[in-house]
């Protein structure tokens, strides 16, 4: 199953489908709106976005405190080029007024384009066939193409627009979407050489230019003219009798990524690429994706719907991820305006591992982005009163902290550890010490340093007070387990890399030391801190406590909380939520996933049992982790249930806000659920381990992974088959047992098998 | 010393003097600005305010969470009527340009007016004498009078204004002052009967009317005319040769307090009271104040400066306090715009006790105000997710929570206990069960109920999680000692009053029960909660812990913190401050002051020693309490040092922001420092106790107090003399020993005496 199809039109889910059918390439994203538009009464978010392009707005407070961010970065909705109106003998085509049949829209994961076609009957009873195809090019990142094909006997009029009255979607009642409608001002419209429609705009405060150049190629001589030059709405009008095929070439470019004026940049691109027809561009797209899928596909045998969900996730991740080292992957990718185009720690914990597995070059770009924002993180650390080290932001585009509600935002110091974790995992996966020298070491040293700043010794133990862990329903706490354990890891690896570089690349180390003024005594401090890191533990329950006080809190009345009151954050004051043992998302359980070697087996299972009961999964970062850890604990039914929630979250709009964009971390979580969940994959210091099981309704599954210069293929069905496709033989563990993989390993399936009796999955 | 005098003009302290020389009567307040104005380069806050008069503005958030206040109440600066310009032979009089001598300005505490006079020499060398006197009437609350007397041989021109272009003072860098400049719009100006200047305005969002009616009485026929009718600036122009005396009668009234249109209200008042000349009004003022001082004076013998500070405090408290049951006493009284006219828990803990001691009728009005806002507090409790009870706001005018930064605001649940404490103390002081029936019981039951909502049992103890205590440098904590102990008191007294009323006034109880749907089982819950209230204690230090985790926090680097970094809140992010053992103001120490019977002697002293070291006193609510408790612990030198800080805080502008208004809680603290500090006064369940000492530099001190229908006078010098001026004999304790007071008690002074050797105070 290589596609997402929808064969009937439900006006209520239109904004959701717009997110699902988004086309993007990591730079440019276009929501899947109908070219011909909608009647006014229907909600639609007609969005066009550029990753990393932003305006600054004043952060609003009625009682501003010291150090609160002064400004926020916001991703503007750009000029719209997806609008194409069709008139058949003067009647405007609309699926909402007219009658139509054989409606179908499809998003192709393997070919990288979308298609929408239908038969249309005019009020006079004349029949037409209309097909839109569109793509956002992976090969030329500025390029967005629409092809419209109309078959009709009578008079056809096509109006193809560029619209410059941009505004963003706002919702006063949901803190998760933005609240500034106007970020961009139209600047100019012009016509070059009588054929190139050029529109530019500027962000209001950052004064960045953005432009769209549009060129049309028509199957016939049908151009009536281009109107709206010097106006914020331009339109090219085509008229003919009989059939027509029109290709609209749109090149978006922006002044943050390019020095060159956007008009020239856009014109160059259009001129270079408009010689190729739509199908030729499609072929380039297919070639690009063939390579991607060759390395990154996760095959599910025997369950088409799941296969669809998994591939949808991988495809949307590829569409969303910034690949230039200047940009990252936003919480909603380029599929919507939720969280305003901001990057979060979602990247390192939920998404980066997917790319690390099979697309290390993309993974590196994500890490390079973090390295490039060190200066912002350094400044933020000073704002927060730390004399050394860096403090990465909760939400950002350029690296600047944009969170205005610090208890659930800036207080999440664990993000420093998460980013360090990303670099460390990348090193463990690919063994690239050179990358650590160039990018990783500085980040790992600087984040490690901050733990020395924020933590302190109390009764011989290293404590971290007054932070918020991943769980945003429990804020400003002392010794959040997740934070402390990831700090420990961060510190330990800072020391390891320090010693390793001293031995392997002293010159590189010296350069970093000089740059960040690191002194030997700090390394000693780090050793002392991680060796004595306090990890709160409950001796009775035999679990790590989410924080010092979590288990002393009152119980939330889950039975008395109706479905309509979820997510809690939209129905309860933070003070209410914080007071109870109720959590939004995996926290201690997530720590046990990421850093299982810091605890005992029994605590992992106990923690799962305990925390699961108090988790609402109101965050989309939760179900995938609980699923993975259910696999880990041998709760196969649960694992599969969580997986179903994960894989269908956006497809079924279970969180109710897919209209604001896809939950990109959860897309990553879907892939992780298979590899880290079902296959039990983990990266250890000296090798990798697997511990696979297979859901009963599947015939098996298969994925590729790259490990320190090797290409491996893992196939799980009745047995586990691990094949070394490229590279030297290696030692690995399966079900805890050591194996040498030379060419192929075939190991019987433990745990739940396809035909196992222990469950009916 | 019955006055505050300033005999030279320092432009830098003008805004501070404006606060110090404010005239007010609890309804209307006028800052002490120069009638003739200032050159543009000088900062001045030309303020006229009505207590409880407000506009609503939208509360601003960039990431608003559920339940955050939508709007904020703000006290507008009203139309200005204090401007009077003088021209001598065409030369405008200004102390900043001209030459002058014998300048003196005086605020009289006993007579209730202020005076400013100087000799002036024109550039031509002609001499004049000018005197302004002004008063805000205690007898007619709308009335503000200015009298100007000019002695000059040549041509005199006087321009007397009403100015309608009102705006509030703003400061982007200080969260403690407001940020909306425009709250009021000028509406109309008119001239009635050719003599009454009438100006009205309206608040922008609440649409309340406010008006000022001005009438002039002149010693001569000198009126040239009145200009600016129908304009936002009206002026009456007087011209004569030789001397002149002009009295300006201004009546302010507002549409929140009156149904009647403000114009008619103002005209009625002016017509009724303008027959009396300035000196006759002064005489009425003197009579009012004579009665006040008879009951409320605190006499300090042998130290004029201290005497001045104490009387200044009492006088400003009287000027600031709302006396109508609809209004309260703002953090800055009516002396400035800091905290935007809002009422805080400062009232119950720092100010109410002063009025309770000697002005029980005013004290009752303050408590009635809280009773009148129960409905707002009920709604806020629901917003915060509590099914029953009330939650009083951190800052408010009408009772609505106006705090937009909940960690240091709304999270202060102790305010509920503070308000209950106010009612309970009032009962203990005056024994008025009828008042409890009418106002107190409902408040005490409803606040007690909320503790049942917010607290919970853990390991058999009643815990209160996730609140902020008085100390705003330590937010969102578990089991703040202050909160828990005041909750205990609140609960215990709810039960006591329930049982007492059941016995003494079952009908009144039934009415309350019916109104608030209180059930018997809740009383049982209350008993169980207070009997098992958890009070965090450190066995090693033998002190109550400020909260569960306070003593585990890192130490603040006080030595490395330069003076310029105080107050910390203007220089450090809340996350930084919260992480350390550093406190803004008395917290546990305040609890030990209010509720000393809940702890052992040794813990009180240990707590003082421990917490004093980590207290910055960045809040003006702190030094008075530390001073009182230093007396309590026998630290006489310290007690006196703290008292000096307290009594001079505004007079010396030690916090640097007296320009924004006087620190009214600290004014209360000044009086409390003498009565509760030096005299060791406490109200116990069945009697009162005293434990006086006398600072060495004083010859003694004396104050009056009312106790359950009695009038007592306490005089401390070489001995303690307690005289029963009115009422039945009573049992009381002095230095812990029981005495019967029939007429006069004379007891030798313990502790530090005037000529004691233990200190050089």
Interface residues (C-beta under 8 A of the other chain):
Chain A: X59 X60 X61 X62 X63 X64 X65 X66 X67 X68 X72 X175 X179 X383 X384 X385 X403 X404 X405 X406 X407 X409 X410 X411 X454 X456 X458 X463 X465 X466 X475 X476 X478 X548 X549 X552 X553 X554 X555 X569 X570 X571 X572 X573 X574 X575 X576 X578 X579
Chain B: X59 X60 X61 X62 X63 X64 X65 X66 X67 X68 X72 X175 X179 X383 X384 X385 X403 X404 X405 X406 X407 X409 X410 X411 X454 X456 X458 X463 X465 X466 X475 X476 X478 X548 X549 X552 X553 X554 X555 X569 X570 X571 X572 X573 X574 X575 X576 X578 X579
